[in-house]
Amino acid sequence: MRSSIALPVSQMACKLSVFDEQRVIDRIEHMFAYKFRFLLARLFFESLEHKVSAKRIRETLNKLRKCAQEKESKLALLRLAYDDVMERINGQPADYKELANHVLSWIICAKRPLKTIEVQYAWAVKDSEDGIDEAAIPEAENMVSVCCGLVVIDKESEIIRLVHYTLQEYFQHTLTRWFTDPHHDIANTCVSYLLFKDFSDGPVRTIKEARERLEKPLFSYSVDYWGHHASVCSACIPRLLNLLTNPGWVSMVVQLCARFSKIRQPRFFYDERLSSEYLKPSQNVFHLVALYGLNNLVKELLTIAQDIDPDQRDNEGRTPLSYAAEDGHTEVVKTLLREGRVDAERHDKFGQTALSLAASQGHTEVVKTLLREGRVDAERRDKIGLTALSLAAFRGHTEVVKTLLREGRVDAERRDNFGLTALSLAAENGHTEVVKTLLREGKVDAERQDKFGQTALSLAALRGHTEVVKTLLREGKVDAERQDKFGQTAL
């Protein structure tokens, strides 16, 4: 009796008219039954359908066998299979090839999973003028078909995705081989979509209008990610600079962008009591370009838009510099620091500065830049008493901790409002390397207690961080029998 794997392989093989020799079929069955899974089997058989003789089939099989004998046989076979499919895609009629490349590039480069209708609308944008032309929307079945088995649509979620995770890995290494500047195409599509008549009135005025706008296919993706794709383009998008000096367009974009808009937060989106006050945009164009790291545009705007404040605070107290620092855009941080109108010490409503935000996210180069060029106070505390060092230690960013100790000359013993030090925070969260760094370079007192009498050792033990406990006992010279205010010891 044939295996459950070999049976469908045999059925696929028998579809090929050139398989007259039983031994050829047997050899294929053997290879796919024991070497490959169904995905590879299907992809290779689809390529064999185009072979016109048994000899050419054998030549293909010999290639497979050589790949199977390589040290990384699975990867070699996958590369061979995916290469072959992409060659077949590019060998299709022009419209089919263009549609397939559109679908694949959007799925591969997207910053989040995409609904099928979003990819359909993205295609239609290029053939529409003032709004989506329904006649320009391709059929979902056609989008799947032209991709030759590389994409599937999940019926429940309606998400269109690659057929296997190894395809994403494959395209990470071969993106430029198959696609010409896909991020430019996506950014241009997003910007073009946001120029449609539906959005020409600028920001919406009511919560109802906001929800209706966000439900339009492709709108939320466009306002959230056009800048991410623009930031990796090889060329600037035409008309973008003119758009960014248009206050109405900028307000429309920032109003419902997920990073800026409160209504986009799940806890507010369905709240019928939400005030339209939440819809008033408080960010300007510098917030927008700083967020995405668009340094060339920052420079241009500082020159041509001198009436716009590059240090404006939004409703959260955030400045363009703070967004750039938090997202690790070092060059934008440098550009803004050199602008005389930007104060690097401005803090948001939580008391966090550009330095503390960069430190909490582990952006070492931004931290160095702020310390060297921003002349910031590295000891500044936020509203709960956390310093940049405390935040870096809490998040486990060892290199940032080292930078602050060496270049910021910070006090590693400074406590927050609960009496916790950087060492306590690192120990409590299991960051062994940070603990070692603070003990060796910070010259900290490992026995220091918080307001509840707990030490770094007791906090690490409570959370079960064995390696931190070992490190503190070995390098911190701590007293394991020390009691907190509740009479408990670490052990």
Salt bridges, closest charged atoms under 4 A:
GLU21 OE1 - ARG23 NH2 3.09
GLU21 OE2 - ARG58 NH2 2.65
GLU29 OE2 - ARG2 NH1 3.08
GLU46 OE2 - ARG42 NH1 3.38
GLU46 OE1 - ARG88 NH2 3.82
ASP83 OD1 - ARG177 NH1 3.10
ASP84 OD2 - ARG88 NE 3.20
GLU98 OE2 - LYS126 NZ 3.83
GLU118 OE2 - ARG112 NH2 2.67
ASP185 OD1 - HIS184 ND1 4.00
ASP198 OD2 - LYS216 NZ 3.74
ASP224 OD2 - ARG264 NH2 2.69
ASP271 OD1 - ARG273 NE 3.19
GLU272 OE1 - ARG211 NH1 3.69
GLU277 OE2 - LYS280 NZ 3.28
ASP311 OD2 - ARG346 NE 2.89
GLU316 OE2 - LYS262 NZ 3.77
GLU316 OE1 - LYS349 NZ 3.02
GLU326 OE1 - ARG259 NH2 3.33
GLU326 OE1 - ARG318 NH2 2.79
ASP327 OD2 - ARG259 NH1 3.03
GLU331 OE2 - LYS334 NZ 3.63
GLU339 OE2 - ARG341 NE 2.70
GLU365 OE2 - LYS368 NZ 3.71
GLU373 OE1 - ARG338 NE 3.60
GLU379 OE1 - ARG414 NE 3.22
GLU399 OE2 - LYS402 NZ 3.67
GLU407 OE2 - ARG372 NH2 2.81
GLU413 OE1 - ARG448 NE 3.36
GLU428 OE2 - ARG463 NH2 3.29
GLU433 OE2 - LYS436 NZ 3.57
GLU441 OE2 - ARG406 NH2 2.75
GLU467 OE2 - LYS470 NZ 3.70
GLU475 OE2 - ARG440 NH2 2.82
